[in-house]
Amino acid sequence: MKVEIGVSLALASLMGVEAFSEPFYTNPKPYSQDMLDNYNLLKYTTWMGPWSQRRGVGLNRDTPLGCKVDQVAMLHRHGERYPDKYAVVDMNEALDKLTPHKGKLKGDLEFLNYWVPFITPDGGLVAQESTVGAYSGLLDAYNRGTMYRARYGHLWDQESIVPIFTSGYERIVQTGRHFGEGFFGFNYTDSAAINIIPEVASQGADSLVPVCHIPNNATVCDVPESARAKSPDNPPWKYEEFGRAAARFNRANKGLSLNVTADDIPQLMSFAAFELNVRGSSPWAKAFTSEEWIAFEYLQSSYYNCYYGNFATNTPARGSLYLNATRVLLNQGPENSLPMAWSFAHDINITPVVALLGFATDKHYDPTKVTFGNKWDVTDITPQGAHIVFERLVCSGDEDDEYALLAEEFPASFNVSDTNATYASNATYPGVNSSIHTGVKENIYVRVVLNEAVAPLPGCDSGPGKSCKLSDFSKLVDKAIAGVDFVKTCNVSADAPQYLSFFWDYNTTNSLNYDTNPIPYQAGLLNAEGNPIQES
């Protein structure tokens, strides 16, 4: 032992004191060797569970060097919420097999002996956003507003009234309001203008939630014939992983006659996702294996891909409205349209846009069994609070200029234009076939960000930060919606709006910025004045 110490001291004297005192590595390690996303439950709670950042391709979220954002458009889903009534009914139908045995349950279901449900079909909070817990939906929206004020605040001139567009649904409107409060802070009352666009067929093409049913042909996926005519409330496929979970529950509770089936398992797993939304934790999470959670995620991914994504027959028509209107905004630029276009709708209004952009499209997709390596992942695309952002970048092409160097050093606070933008007073919509689509300025680019991860567009990523030249983005949109006619495909009546115009025809009053009446019981559809519409 003495010899070893002597040798070490001798080496230290030869190498110098610093060499001896500084190890070859630090603790903790500067770069973690643990990539834990695949073990994070939030990557398996699907469209039902709390927001999580999308797994990207490694590109920096900050504005590329030599560029500045001069215009932004966003489509945002509502925040974390309670389940809809139909979902509560289906979930409780499975739970009802277990509740009569409370106090006797064993194994992975033992927690049910003391667990208290967080919602019932007749509960007043059905379908509403959560207000407490680590994953509060209203807090999620508010926080997003504060973060985007830091990122895009330079696009507001501190004086103009900024419209916030929401579809006519209670939880959507509440999300828009809380985002606005976060973004504008004390100025929200006078500086924002909530615009509610009803979710009704009479809105035609002038909608964030376009109504489009193609009779007897909902999907081209491999589905049972009974699930082809229209979207069912629940995914129509059965995976072997669910059968194994049911067998495990029944086996651990022999003599109780639980009779849990494979069909019950996805419903029971849904409790975990929604309970996280409203309580911040859930004992249901540990009742299922990692393989079962993978199957649950794939089941819901398949459901959304087939009925609201790449394989839904109405996807091109439904996605074309927002995508084309956004393209027009970006071509007009902040001088002639909205510097910021904040919009709020549902998950199934984001998925068609993602599908048309192509970055989450798989050449081959099998919904009948769990497969791996697919680009389409509903948890990465539309968790609660999901949002897709289109940034218009003006780039100098000189990464060594003073602006670029400062932006690199202070990315959060220096993502600014040279001057604050000014809002045009309800700019005029140029028309569907306008030449405004051409995007002639070659130093202007478009970058797409989905859930805070940059999403390079296929065949259009040669710009700074893998952005897409505006003129090429216009061509990409043209190709994506070529031959698409929303009015014809979706049987829009002649007396309904024939194109999306609310981005150019909006109100600037603050009368809808707050609720003036109590929120109704199980509130849902709203008209343009924010009053409840009776759901059929």
Helices and strands as residue ranges (DSSP letters): H 2-15, H 17-21, G 37-39, G 41-43, G 46-48, E 67-77, H 85-95, G 99-101, G 107-113, H 137-152, G 153-155, E 162-167, H 170-184, G 185-187, H 188-191, E 192-197, G 201-203, G 225-227, H 240-252, H 264-279, G 283-287, H 290-308, H 315-332, E 340-345, H 347-357, H 378-381, E 387-395, H 402-409, G 435-438, E 444-450, E 453-454, G 464-466, E 468-469, H 470-480, H 486-489
